[in-house]
Amino acid sequence: MGIREDRFKVRTYECQSNGNIKIYSLMQHLQEIASVHAEQLGFGNNWLNEINGYWVLSNIRVQIGLIPKCNDEVTIRTWPSGNTRLIATREFVGKAQDGRELFRAGSEWMVLNRDTNRPKNLSRLNMNSLAIGPKVIEKEIERLKPAAGLPQVEQVSVPFSSIDLNGHVNNTEYVRWGIDAVRAKFSLEGNVRSLQVTYLAEVFLDDKLDLLVSAGSNRLFYVIGRKADKANNVFVMEVSLAENCNES
């Protein structure tokens, strides 16, 4: 029960024109196995209904060694790795059929009250009963902080298709919008080598989101999503790209 292992095949509709899986599609697989495992561990939909809560992803870092390609079979293993009063952590490792590691990720999750959208105290919800496994990211995953002065690249009006079961924009949509904005601004190619997203606020249908983008050194890029009407920061993303499409 402490470790969940699932396998999936990379489908054609999940791929870019070069045959590599889209990063937001990969993130959807991570989200799905996390949801299934939470259900298996007794912290899924029935439990959430009892406590009037819902899970949200708060922070995630993904490190990619080899990018999965079309028709590849990928095995993902996941397990809980600890919790504090407000944060539950979860790890992921993805491997190819031959056993080579493809990617690894560390993540932080919160349970929010459905009525108030405020975080619940996990220490009061029996989460200390979970079996705990090791972290897979060497350094502690600190939350990203929004920087000042980033130029706006584009504005997104949230469509109906981006809304998930919880009635807000799904976390993978921010990844899709952010990477699209980086590539549009800088006309870039190359695979994603690492990605971190820190989520700060919820976004809903028809909200308008400004995307601000800047470049650092060594093909490291920063994205801030900000509500257009209130200037509230919604997410911060840091993404590192390889030099070309053939580089892992």
LUMBAVO-651955 format. One record per atom (N, C-alpha, C, CB): y, x, z. Coordinates in steps of 0.1 Angstrom, whole numbers, padded with zeros to 4 digits, always signed. Glycine has a CB too. Example, Ala and Ser with C-alpha at 12.3 -4.5 7.8 and 13.67 -1.06 7.14 Angstrom:
// LUMBAVO-651955
-0057+0132+0078-0045+0123+0078-0033+0132+0078-0045+0113+0090-0022+0128+0071-0011+0137+0071+0000+0129+0079-0006+0141+0057
This chain:
// LUMBAVO-651955
-0012+0008+0000+0000+0000+0000+0013+0009+0000+0000-0009+0012+0012+0021+0004+0024+0030+0005+0029+0034-0008+0021+0041+0014+0020+0035-0018+0024+0040-0031+0020+0030-0042+0018+0054-0035+0029+0027-0051+0026+0018-0062+0026+0026-0075+0036+0006-0063+0016+0024-0083+0015+0031-0096+0013+0021-0107+0003+0041-0096+0022+0021-0117+0021+0012-0129+0022+0020-0141+0032+0001-0128+0016+0015-0152+0017+0022-0165+0023+0012-0175+0003+0026-0170+0032+0018-0184+0038+0010-0195+0038+0018-0208+0052+0005-0191+0038+0011-0219+0039+0017-0232+0053+0015-0237+0029+0011-0242+0060+0025-0242+0073+0024-0247+0073+0016-0260+0079+0039-0249+0080+0005-0260+0080-0004-0271+0091+0000-0281+0082-0018-0267+0090-0005-0294+0100-0002-0304+0113-0007-0300+0095-0008-0317+0114-0019-0294+0127-0024-0291+0134-0017-0279+0126-0039-0288+0127-0008-0273+0133-0001-0262+0139+0013-0266+0123+0002-0251+0138+0016-0279+0141+0029-0284+0154+0030-0292+0129+0034-0293+0159+0042-0292+0171+0046-0300+0165+0049-0314+0179+0058-0294+0175+0052-0323+0171+0055-0337+0163+0068-0338+0183+0056-0346+0164+0077-0328+0156+0089-0328+0142+0088-0322+0164+0100-0321+0139+0076-0318+0126+0073-0312+0125+0075-0297+0116+0082-0318+0135+0080-0291+0135+0081-0276+0139+0068-0269+0146+0092-0272+0133+0066-0257+0136+0054-0250+0151+0054-0246+0127+0053-0237+0157+0042-0246+0171+0041-0241+0170+0042-0226+0177+0027-0246+0180+0049-0221+0180+0051-0206+0181+0038-0198+0192+0060-0203+0189+0028-0203+0189+0016-0195+0176+0009-0196+0200+0007-0200+0168+0011-0207+0154+0005-0207+0145+0012-0197+0149+0006-0221+0147+0025-0196+0139+0032-0186+0143+0027-0172+0141+0047-0187+0156+0025-0170+0160+0020-0157+0154+0006-0154+0175+0019-0156+0152-0002-0164+0146-0015-0162+0132-0014-0157+0147-0023-0175+0125-0004-0162+0111-0002-0157+0111+0003-0142+0104+0009-0166+0121+0011-0139+0122+0015-0125+0125+0003-0116+0133+0026-0123+0134-0005-0120+0137-0017-0113+0125-0027-0111+0149-0025-0120+0117-0028-0122+0106-0037-0122+0095-0033-0112+0100-0039-0136+0092-0020-0112+0081-0015-0104+0086-0015-0089+0077-0001-0108+0099-0013-0087+0104-0014-0073+0103-0028-0068+0119-0010-0073+0106-0038-0077+0105-0052-0073+0091-0056-0070+0111-0061-0084+0082-0052-0079+0067-0055-0077+0062-0049-0064+0059-0051-0089+0066-0037-0061+0061-0030-0049+0067-0036-0036+0064-0015-0050+0079-0040-0037+0085-0047-0025+0078-0060-0022+0100-0050-0028+0074-0067-0033+0066-0079-0031+0053-0076-0025+0064-0086-0044+0046-0066-0029+0033-0061-0024+0034-0057-0010+0028-0050-0032+0045-0052-0006+0047-0047+0008+0052-0058+0018+0057-0035+0008+0054-0070+0012+0059-0081+0021+0074-0082+0022+0053-0079+0034+0081-0075+0013+0096-0075+0013+0101-0081+0000+0102-0062+0017+0094-0090-0006+0098-0096-0019+0105-0109-0017+0086-0097-0027+0103-0118-0027+0110-0131-0028+0108-0140-0016+0106-0138-0040+0096-0141-0011+0094-0150+0001+0101-0145+0013+0079-0152+0004+0100-0132+0015+0108-0126+0027+0123-0128+0025+0104-0112+0028+0128-0125+0013+0142-0127+0010+0147-0141+0012+0145-0122-0004+0139-0151+0008+0143-0165+0010+0143-0168+0025+0133-0174+0003+0134-0162+0033+0134-0165+0047+0146-0159+0054+0121-0159+0054+0151-0148+0050+0163-0142+0056+0176-0145+0049+0161-0127+0057+0175-0153+0038+0187-0156+0030+0194-0144+0025+0197-0164+0039+0186-0135+0019+0191-0122+0013+0186-0119-0001+0188-0111+0023+0191-0108-0006+0187-0103-0019+0189-0088-0019+0194-0110-0031+0180-0081-0026+0181-0067-0028+0191-0063-0038+0167-0061-0032+0199-0052-0036+0208-0047-0046+0206-0031-0046+0222-0051-0043+0207-0026-0057+0207-0011-0059+0220-0006-0055+0202-0007-0073+0221+0004-0046+0234+0009-0042+0237+0023-0048+0233+0010-0027+0227+0031-0050+0229+0044-0055+0216+0049-0061+0234+0054-0044+0216+0056-0073+0204+0061-0078+0207+0074-0086+0197+0051-0088+0198+0084-0085+0199+0096-0094+0186+0098-0101+0203+0108-0085+0187+0100-0114+0175+0102-0122+0176+0116-0129+0174+0091-0133+0166+0124-0128+0165+0137-0134+0154+0137-0145+0162+0148-0124+0157+0140-0157+0148+0139-0168+0144+0152-0174+0154+0130-0179+0131+0156-0173+0127+0168-0179+0122+0166-0194+0115+0173-0171+0115+0155-0196+0111+0151-0210+0113+0137-0212+0095+0155-0212+0119+0133-0222+0123+0119-0224+0111+0112-0231+0135+0118-0233+0107+0100-0225+0096+0093-0232+0100+0088-0246+0092+0081-0223+0090+0087-0255+0093+0083-0269+0085+0071-0272+0089+0095-0278+0088+0065-0284+0082+0053-0288+0066+0055-0289+0086+0050-0302+0060+0045-0283+0045+0044-0282+0039+0053-0271+0039+0047-0295+0047+0061-0264+0042+0069-0253+0037+0060-0242+0053+0079-0248+0027+0064-0235+0022+0057-0223+0027+0065-0211+0007+0055-0223+0035+0058-0203+0041+0064-0191+0036+0058-0178+0057+0062-0192+0033+0066-0169+0028+0062-0156+0040+0064-0146+0015+0069-0151+0044+0054-0139+0054+0056-0128+0047+0053-0115+0066+0046-0130+0050+0063-0106+0046+0061-0092+0059+0059-0083+0038+0073-0087+0058+0050-0073+0070+0048-0065+0065+0046-0050+0078+0036-0070+0074+0049-0041+0071+0047-0027+0084+0047-0019+0062+0058-0022+0084+0040-0007+0096+0040+0002+0096+0054+0008+0094+0029+0013+0109+0058+0011+0110+0072+0016+0119+0072+0029+0116+0081+0006+0122+0060+0034+0129+0060+0047+0140+0049+0047+0136+0073+0049+0146+0046+0058+0157+0036+0059+0165+0039+0071+0151+0022+0059+0178+0036+0070+0188+0036+0080+0191+0022+0084+0201+0044+0076+0202+0020+0091+0206+0006+0095+0209-0002+0083+0218+0007+0104+0215+0004+0072+0219-0004+0061+0212+0000+0048+0234-0002+0059+0206+0011+0047+0201+0017+0034+0186+0019+0035+0208+0030+0030+0178+0014+0025+0164+0017+0023+0163+0026+0011+0155+0004+0022+0156+0037+0012+0154+0046+0001+0141+0045-0006+0157+0061+0006+0140+0048-0019+0128+0047-0026+0128+0058-0037+0127+0033-0033+0116+0063-0039+0114+0074-0049+0106+0070-0061+0107+0086-0042+0108+0077-0072+0101+0074-0085+0097+0087-0091+0109+0065-0094+0085+0088-0097+0081+0099-0105+0074+0093-0118+0071+0109-0098+0078+0098-0129+0072+0093-0142+0064+0105-0148+0082+0088-0151+0052+0102-0153+0044+0112-0159+0038+0107-0173+0032+0116-0150+0036+0117-0181+0029+0114-0194+0014+0113-0193+0033+0125-0205+0007+0109-0203-0007+0107-0203-0014+0120-0199-0013+0102-0216-0009+0131-0204-0015+0144-0201-0011+0150-0187-0011+0154-0212-0004+0142-0179-0001+0147-0166+0012+0154-0164-0011+0155-0161+0019+0157-0175+0032+0163-0174+0042+0154-0168+0037+0168-0188+0051+0160-0159+0062+0151-0154+0073+0149-0164+0067+0158-0141+0077+0137-0165+0087+0133-0174+0101+0132-0167+0084+0120-0181+0101+0125-0156+0113+0123-0149+0110+0120-0134+0121+0111-0155+0121+0121-0126+0120+0117-0112+0133+0111-0108+0116+0130-0103+0132+0102-0098+0145+0096-0093+0144+0093-0078+0147+0083-0101+0155+0093-0072+0157+0089-0058+0167+0078-0058+0162+0101-0049+0165+0068-0050+0174+0056-0050+0176+0051-0036+0168+0045-0059+0188+0043-0035+0192+0037-0022+0194+0022-0025+0204+0044-0016+0189+0014-0016+0190-0001-0017+0195-0007-0005+0176-0006-0021+0201-0019-0007+0206-0027+0004+0201-0041+0003+0222-0026+0005+0201-0048+0014+0198-0063+0014+0211-0070+0018+0187-0067+0024+0216-0078+0009+0229-0085+0011+0226-0100+0015+0238-0084-0001+0235-0105+0023+0234-0119+0027+0239-0127+0015+0243-0122+0040+0231-0137+0011+0234-0145-0001+0247-0153+0001+0223-0155-0004+0251-0157+0013+0263-0165+0015+0276-0156+0017+0262-0173+0028+0274-0145+0023+0286-0136+0026+0287-0124+0017+0286-0132+0040+0276-0120+0011+0275-0108+0003+0277-0095+0012+0285-0108-0008+0275-0097+0025+0276-0085+0034+0262-0080+0036+0283-0089+0047+0261-0066+0038+0248-0060+0041+0241-0064+0054+0249-0045+0040+0228-0066+0053+0221-0070+0066+0216-0057+0073+0209-0078+0062+0214-0058+0086+0209-0047+0094+0194-0046+0092+0213-0049+0109+0190-0035+0085+0176-0034+0082+0167-0031+0094+0174-0023+0072+0173-0025+0104+0166-0022+0116+0161-0035+0124+0174-0013+0126+0167-0046+0120+0163-0059+0126+0154-0066+0118+0176-0067+0129+0150-0061+0106+0141-0068+0097+0127-0062+0095+0148-0068+0083+0123-0054+0105+0109-0049+0106+0106-0039+0095+0100-0060+0105+0116-0033+0089+0114-0023+0078+0108-0010+0084+0126-0021+0070+0109-0008+0097+0104+0005+0102+0089+0005+0102+0109+0006+0117+0082-0006+0098+0068-0007+0097+0063-0001+0084+0063-0021+0098+0071+0002+0075+0067+0008+0062+0062+0022+0063+0078+0007+0052+0052+0025+0055+0047+0039+0054+0058+0047+0046+0033+0040+0047+0061+0059+0050+0072+0066+0044+0066+0078+0037+0082+0070+0055+0071+0081+0025+0067+0092+0017+0078+0102+0015+0062+0088+0003+0076+0113+0008+0086+0124+0007+0097+0121-0003+0079+0137+0003+0108+0127-0002+0119+0126-0012+0115+0135-0024+0132+0131-0006+0120+0131-0036+0116+0139-0048+0128+0146-0054+0111+0129-0059+0140+0143-0049+0152+0150-0053+0156+0160-0042+0164+0141-0056+0157+0173-0046+0158+0184-0036+0171+0182-0027+0159+0197-0043+0182+0179-0033+0194+0178-0025+0196+0163-0022+0207+0183-0033+0203+0161-0010+0206+0148-0006+0215+0141-0017+0213+0148+0007+0212+0128-0020+0220+0121-0030+0232+0115-0024+0211+0110-0037+0243+0122-0025+0255+0117-0019+0261+0106-0029+0265+0128-0016+0268+0097-0023+0275+0086-0031+0286+0093-0039+0279+0075-0023+0287+0089-0052+0298+0093-0060+0311+0086-0056+0295+0091-0075+0322+0094-0057+0335+0088-0054+0344+0087-0066+0342+0096-0043+0351+0076-0068+0359+0074-0080+0371+0085-0080+0365+0060-0080+0372+0091-0091+0383+0101-0093+0395+0093-0099+0379+0113-0102+0407+0099-0097+0419+0093-0102+0423+0099-0116+0431+0096-0093+0430+0092-0124+0435+0097-0137+0426+0096-0149+0439+0110-0135+0415+0089-0148+0406+0089-0159+0412+0079-0170+0392+0084-0155+0412+0082-0182+0417+0073-0193+0407+0062-0196+0420+0081-0205+0413+0050-0199+0405+0039-0203+0400+0040-0217+0413+0026-0201+0387+0038-0219+0381+0039-0232+0380+0025-0239+0368+0046-0232+0375+0015-0231+0373+0002-0236+0372-0008-0225+0360+0001-0245+0372-0021-0229+0370-0032-0219+0359-0040-0223+0383-0040-0218+0350-0044-0213+0339-0052-0215+0341-0066-0209+0326-0046-0209+0339-0077-0216+0339-0090-0211+0325-0094-0208+0346-0100-0220+0321-0097-0196+0307-0098-0192+0301-0110-0199+0306-0099-0177+0291-0108-0207+0284-0119-0214+0273-0126-0205+0278-0114-0227+0269-0137-0209+0258-0144-0202+0246-0136-0201+0256-0158-0209+0242-0129-0212+0230-0121-0212+0229-0110-0202+0228-0115-0226+0240-0106-0196+0240-0095-0186+0238-0100-0172+0253-0088-0187+0237-0113-0170+0236-0119-0156+0221-0119-0153+0242-0132-0156+0217-0115-0141+0203-0115-0137+0200-0126-0127+0200-0101-0130+0188-0125-0120+0183-0135-0111+0192-0138-0100+0170-0132-0106+0200-0128-0096+0209-0129-0084+0223-0135-0088+0211-0116-0077+0225-0138-0101+0237-0144-0105+0248-0134-0108+0241-0154-0095+0245-0121-0108+0256-0111-0111+0250-0102-0122+0260-0103-0098+0259-0093-0126+0255-0083-0137+0244-0074-0131+0267-0075-0141+0233-0072-0139+0222-0064-0135+0227-0049-0135+0210-0066-0144+0221-0041-0126+0225-0027-0125+0223-0019-0137+0218-0021-0113+0213-0023-0145+0210-0015-0157+0221-0017-0168+0196-0019-0163+0228-0028-0168+0238-0031-0177+0250-0021-0176+0243-0045-0176+0253-0017-0164+0264-0007-0162+0260+0006-0168+0266-0006-0147+0247+0009-0167+0242+0022-0174+0244+0021-0189+0227+0025-0170+0240+0010-0194+0242+0008-0209+0256+0009-0213+0236-0006-0213+0265+0002-0206+0279+0002-0210+0285+0016-0208+0287-0008-0202+0282+0023-0197+0287+0036-0194+0283+0046-0204+0283+0040-0180+0271+0047-0208+0266+0057-0217+0272+0054-0231+0251+0057-0218+0273+0041-0235+0279+0037-0248+0293+0042-0248+0278+0022-0250+0301+0040-0237+0315+0044-0237+0316+0060-0238+0321+0040-0224+0307+0067-0231+0308+0082-0232+0305+0086-0247+0297+0088-0223+0295+0081-0253+0292+0085-0266+0303+0081-0276+0278+0079-0271+0309+0069-0274+0319+0065-0283+0332+0073-0282+0323+0050-0280+0335+0077-0269+0347+0085-0267+0346+0099-0272+0350+0085-0252+0335+0105-0271+0333+0119-0274+0324+0122-0287+0328+0127-0263+0320+0111-0293+0311+0112-0305+0299+0121-0303+0319+0117-0317+0292+0119-0292+0282+0128-0287+0268+0124-0292+0282+0129-0273+0259+0134-0294+0245+0132-0295+0238+0140-0283+0239+0137-0309+0225+0140-0283+0218+0147-0272+0212+0138-0262+0227+0157-0265+0201+0141-0257+0194+0133-0247+0201+0134-0233+0179+0137-0246+0199+0124-0225+0204+0124-0211+0194+0133-0203+0204+0109-0205+0200+0143-0196+0192+0151-0187+0192+0147-0173+0198+0166-0188+0204+0141-0169+0205+0136-0155+0215+0124-0155+0208+0147-0145+0213+0116-0146+0222+0104-0144+0222+0100-0130+0216+0092-0153+0235+0097-0125+0236+0092-0112+0246+0080-0113+0241+0102-0102+0243+0069-0106+0252+0058-0106+0253+0053-0092+0247+0046-0115+0265+0052-0087+0268+0046-0074+0275+0032-0076+0278+0055-0066+0269+0022-0070+0274+0008-0072+0283+0004-0061+0262-0002-0074+0295-0001-0064+0305-0004-0054+0308-0019-0052+0317+0003-0057+0306-0027-0062+0309-0041-0061+0302-0049-0072+0325-0043-0063+0301-0062-0070+0294-0071-0080+0304-0075-0091+0288-0083-0072+0298-0078-0102+0306-0084-0113+0299-0096-0119+0308-0073-0125+0306-0106-0123+0300-0119-0127+0304-0123-0141+0305-0130-0117+0298-0134-0145+0301-0139-0159+0316-0140-0162+0294-0152-0161+0319-0135-0174+0333-0136-0179+0343-0127-0172+0338-0150-0178+0339-0119-0162+0347-0109-0156+0350-0099-0167+0341-0102-0144+0362-0092-0166+0365-0082-0176+0365-0069-0168+0379-0084-0182+0358-0059-0174+0356-0046-0168+0362-0035-0177+0340-0044-0166+0371-0027-0171+0377-0016-0178+0367-0004-0176+0391-0013-0173+0364+0004-0187+0356+0015-0186+0365+0028-0188+0345+0015-0196+0365+0036-0178+0373+0049-0178+0364+0060-0179+0383+0050-0165+0367+0070-0188+0357+0081-0191+0365+0094-0191+0350+0078-0204+0358+0104-0186+0364+0118-0187+0352+0128-0188+0373+0122-0175+0355+0140-0193+0345+0150-0195+0347+0162-0185+0345+0155-0209+0336+0167-0180+0337+0179-0172+0331+0191-0180+0329+0177-0159+0326+0201-0173+0321+0213-0179+0306+0211-0182+0323+0225-0171+0300+0218-0191+0286+0218-0194+0280+0204-0197+0278+0224-0182+0288+0197-0205+0284+0184-0210+0281+0174-0199+0271+0185-0219+0289+0175-0189+0288+0165-0178+0300+0156-0179+0289+0173-0164+0297+0142-0178+0307+0132-0181+0307+0122-0169+0304+0125-0194+0319+0116-0168+0322+0107-0157+0326+0094-0162+0332+0113-0147+0322+0083-0156+0326+0070-0160+0329+0062-0147+0314+0062-0168+0340+0054-0148+0343+0045-0137+0344+0031-0144+0357+0049-0130+0338+0021-0138+0339+0007-0142+0348+0001-0132+0326+0000-0142+0359-0006-0137+0369-0012-0128+0373-0026-0133+0382-0003-0128+0373-0035-0123+0377-0049-0127+0391-0049-0132+0376-0058-0115+0393-0055-0144+0406-0054-0151+0417-0062-0143+0405-0060-0165+0414-0073-0137+0424-0081-0131+0428-0077-0117+0419-0095-0130+0418-0071-0110+0421-0067-0096+0422-0052-0094+0411-0073-0087+0418-0044-0104+0417-0030-0103+0408-0025-0092+0431-0024-0100+0397-0033-0089+0387-0029-0080+0377-0021-0087+0381-0041-0072+0373-0009-0081+0362-0001-0087+0349-0008-0085+0362+0013-0081+0341-0008-0096+0328-0015-0095+0316-0005-0095+0326-0024-0107+0317+0005-0103+0307+0016-0103+0312+0029-0107+0295+0012-0112+0306+0040-0103+0309+0053-0107+0296+0059-0113+0315+0062-0095+0297+0066-0124+0285+0072-0131+0288+0086-0135+0281+0063-0143+0278+0094-0133+0279+0108-0137+0267+0110-0146+0279+0118-0125+0269+0115-0158+0258+0117-0168+0259+0130-0174+0258+0106-0178+0248+0137-0175+0247+0150-0182+0238+0149-0194+0241+0161-0172+0244+0155-0205+0237+0154-0218+0232+0167-0223+0246+0147-0229+0220+0168-0229+0215+0180-0236+0224+0183-0248+0200+0178-0239+0222+0195-0253+0230+0199-0265+0227+0192-0277+0228+0214-0267+0215+0188-0280+0211+0180-0292+0200+0171-0289+0208+0190-0303+0197+0163-0299+0187+0152-0297+0173+0158-0295+0187+0143-0309+0170+0170-0299+0157+0175-0298+0154+0183-0285+0154+0185-0310+0165+0185-0278+0164+0192-0265+0160+0182-0254+0177+0199-0262+0151+0186-0245+0147+0177-0235+0155+0180-0222+0132+0180-0231
